[in-house]
């Protein structure tokens, strides 16, 4: 069986020794101890396991690690720069866009991908893009407000 021995995660080549058919989620959490990415439904429906692969949000619970290859994986742990949280992480904290926190890393990763693609999305565009991320606590209005705030911060103002 093919093995994966290196993954490019959060800007660093990380050594691992994983069967290629294992999920990216299990390798990130169990082998690389990056536990910010959560196991939710295991079926790619809830979004808790969302990470970015070359900037594209994917469900790591469904992604065989062998399909990642040399692509760059970004997890929630990889968003901070020089000790500063990403603008969307800051906005989630400021707005209180989390309750139990289980969906938060997946929500933030999807939001980061949206803002990279569209720095000034409309509310409808945010809702459509975030549709695959489920929050069991129902803090969707605060999540929308946090994404709006981060979009404003990226432009140097408030939305």
N, C-alpha and C positions, 0 to 999 in steps of 0.2 A: 504494500500500500504506500502511495506517495506521502511524503512528510513535508511539513512546512517548518523551516528552521529560522527564518527571519521575517519579521513584520515591521513595517515602517509606521510607527505609532507616535503621534504627538511630536513629530519632528525628529525622532530618534529611531535608528535601526535597533530593534529589540530582538534578542535571541530567544528562540522557543524550540520546542520539539513536539509537534502536534500532528496527528493524522489529518490529512487534507480534508477529510469529510466532517471533521468536528466543526461546530459553529464558531463563528468569529466571537460571539458573545462569551462562550465558554473559555476560549483561549484568552480573551482580554481579562475576564474576571479571575479565572482559576490559575492560569499560568503566569500572567503578567501583573496580577493583583491590582488591576484597574477596576475598582468596584463601583465607580460612579454610574456606569451603564447598568441598568437593571433588567432582570428577567421578569417579564410581566405575564403575558399569555402564552408565549412559546409558539405562537401561530402567526406572528407578524401583523396582528390586528390592532394592538393597543399603542404601540410606539414607544414604550418605556425603554426599549433596547436600541433606540436610534443612535447611530454614530454617522460621521461623515466619511465617505471614501472618495478621495479626490474632490471634496466639496459637495458631494451629492449625499443626501440623507438616505440611509439604508437601514433595514431591520436586521440587526446583527444576530438575532435568534434564528433567522432563516438562512443566513449567508454562510456557506461552507468556507472555512478559512483558506482552503486551497484555491478559491476563486479570486482572492484579493491580490495575490501576486505582488508586484512592486508598487502598487497604488498606495497613496498616503491615507492612513486612517487617523481621524481626529475624534477623540472622546471628550467628554465634559472636562476631564482633567487637563486637557491640552488647550483649553481656550484662554486661560490667563497668560498674560505677557508681562514679564518683569515685575511680578508681584501684584499686578492689577488684573482684576476680573474683567472679562469681556463686558461690553456695554449692556448686553442683554442679561447677563448674570446680575449685574448691578441693578438693572431695572426690575428684575424679578424680586430682588430683595427689597428695593425701595417701595414697590407697589404692593408687595405681599402676595405675589402671584403663585403662591404655593400654600398648601395646607398640610397634607400628610407628607408631601415631597416625593412620593414614589414616581410620579410621571415627570418630575421636573427636569431631569437631565435630558430625557427624550424630547420634551417640549422645547427646551433651550436649543438643543442641537438642530431640530427642525427649523426653529425661528432664526438661528444663525444662517442656515442655508438659504432661507427665504430672503433675509436682509442682504446677503451677498449677491443674490440674483436680482433683487428688486429693493433698493435701499429706501424707497418711499411707497410701500404698498398701501392700497386702500384697505379698509376694514374687510370688504368682501374678498379681496385677494388673500388677506391673512387667514380668514376663516376657511377659504377653499384650500389653501396650502397646508394648513394645520389639521385638516379634517381627519387624517389618520392617527392623530395623537389623542388618546382618551385620558381625561382626568376624572377619576371616580368621585373626587370631592366637589367637582363642578365650579371651579374658579375661572371658568372661561372668560368672563368679562375682565378680570384682573390680568389674565395672560395676554389678552388683546391689548390692554392698556400698557403692559410692559413692553410689548413689541412696538407699539406706537412710540413709547418713551425712548427706547433704544434707537429707533429710526431717527428721532429728533436729535438725540445725542450724537449720532454719526454725522449729522449735518451741522452740528455746532449750536443747536438750539433745542427748543421743545416742539413737539409736533402740534 
